[in-house]
Amino acid sequence: MPIERGCDLCAAARLTRWYFADDVCWVADCEVCAVPMVVWRRHGIDPPAHEVAHMTAALERAAAAVFPAWVIDGQRRNIPDHWHAHARPSGKAALAWWMRRR
């Protein structure tokens, strides 16, 4: 499993709540935005479709434990060279989540 030295996602430090981990991915709360995120264990941005489906399902299970409604955000803003996605609250859950973060 290729990892990149200096990549925070490859390091997979357990700094926040973890929901799931296996050989393909891990799911934990994002350090920056405090929502569940899934991270591919391989360093890169092009996982095979069957692994994306596996990772999305793992993220959805974690999101369901936290939010009544959510959307998957696959935009890689801070770490663009390592595949990951966030589950963000949607609808009324989004407003309630933002109010709790203040």
C-alpha positions as CSV (number, residue, x, y, z in Angstrom):
1,M,0.0,0.0,0.0
2,P,1.9,3.1,-1.2
3,I,2.0,6.0,1.3
4,E,3.5,9.4,0.9
5,R,5.9,10.8,3.6
6,G,4.6,14.0,5.0
7,C,1.0,13.3,3.9
8,D,-1.4,13.8,6.9
9,L,-3.9,11.4,5.4
10,C,-1.3,8.7,4.9
11,A,-0.2,9.1,8.5
12,A,-3.7,8.3,9.7
13,A,-3.1,9.7,13.2
14,R,-6.0,8.9,15.5
15,L,-6.6,12.5,16.6
16,T,-10.4,12.5,16.4
17,R,-13.3,10.0,16.7
18,W,-12.9,7.0,14.4
19,Y,-15.9,5.2,13.0
20,F,-14.4,2.5,10.7
21,A,-11.1,1.2,9.4
22,D,-10.1,-1.7,7.0
23,D,-7.5,-2.4,4.4
24,V,-9.2,0.0,1.9
25,C,-10.0,3.1,3.9
26,W,-10.6,4.7,7.3
27,V,-13.5,6.9,8.4
28,A,-13.0,9.5,11.2
29,D,-14.0,13.1,12.1
30,C,-12.1,15.6,10.0
31,E,-9.7,17.6,12.2
32,V,-10.5,20.8,10.4
33,C,-14.3,20.7,9.9
34,A,-15.4,18.1,12.5
35,V,-17.6,16.0,10.1
36,P,-17.1,12.4,9.2
37,M,-14.6,11.9,6.3
38,V,-13.4,8.8,4.5
39,V,-9.8,8.4,3.4
40,W,-8.4,6.0,0.9
41,R,-5.5,4.1,2.4
42,R,-3.5,4.4,-0.9
43,H,-1.9,7.8,-1.7
44,G,-3.4,9.0,-4.9
45,I,-6.6,10.4,-6.4
46,D,-8.0,7.6,-8.6
47,P,-9.3,4.7,-6.6
48,P,-11.1,1.9,-8.6
49,A,-14.9,2.3,-8.8
50,H,-15.5,-0.7,-6.5
51,E,-13.3,0.9,-3.8
52,V,-15.1,4.2,-4.2
53,A,-18.4,2.4,-3.6
54,H,-17.0,0.6,-0.6
55,M,-15.6,3.9,0.9
56,T,-18.8,5.8,0.2
57,A,-20.9,3.2,1.9
58,A,-18.6,3.3,5.0
59,L,-18.9,7.1,5.0
60,E,-22.6,7.0,4.7
61,R,-22.8,4.6,7.7
62,A,-20.8,7.1,9.8
63,A,-22.8,10.1,8.6
64,A,-26.1,8.3,9.5
65,A,-24.8,8.0,13.1
66,V,-24.2,11.8,13.3
67,F,-26.6,13.6,11.0
68,P,-30.3,13.1,10.1
69,A,-29.5,14.2,6.6
70,W,-26.2,14.7,4.7
71,V,-24.4,15.1,1.4
72,I,-21.1,13.6,0.3
73,D,-18.6,16.3,-0.6
74,G,-15.7,14.9,-2.6
75,Q,-13.9,18.2,-3.1
76,R,-10.3,17.9,-2.0
77,R,-9.5,21.4,-0.8
78,N,-6.6,21.2,1.7
79,I,-5.0,17.9,0.5
80,P,-5.7,17.7,-3.2
81,D,-3.4,14.8,-4.0
82,H,-5.0,12.2,-1.7
83,W,-8.5,10.8,-2.3
84,H,-10.9,11.6,0.5
85,A,-14.5,12.8,0.9
86,H,-16.5,14.4,3.7
87,A,-20.1,13.9,4.8
88,R,-21.6,17.3,5.4
89,P,-25.0,17.9,7.1
90,S,-27.8,19.1,4.8
91,G,-31.1,20.8,5.2
92,K,-32.1,21.7,8.7
93,A,-29.3,19.5,10.1
94,A,-26.7,21.9,8.4
95,L,-28.0,24.9,10.3
96,A,-28.1,23.0,13.6
97,W,-24.6,21.7,13.1
98,W,-23.2,25.2,12.3
99,M,-24.9,26.6,15.4
100,R,-23.3,24.0,17.6
101,R,-19.8,24.7,16.2
102,R,-19.9,28.4,17.3
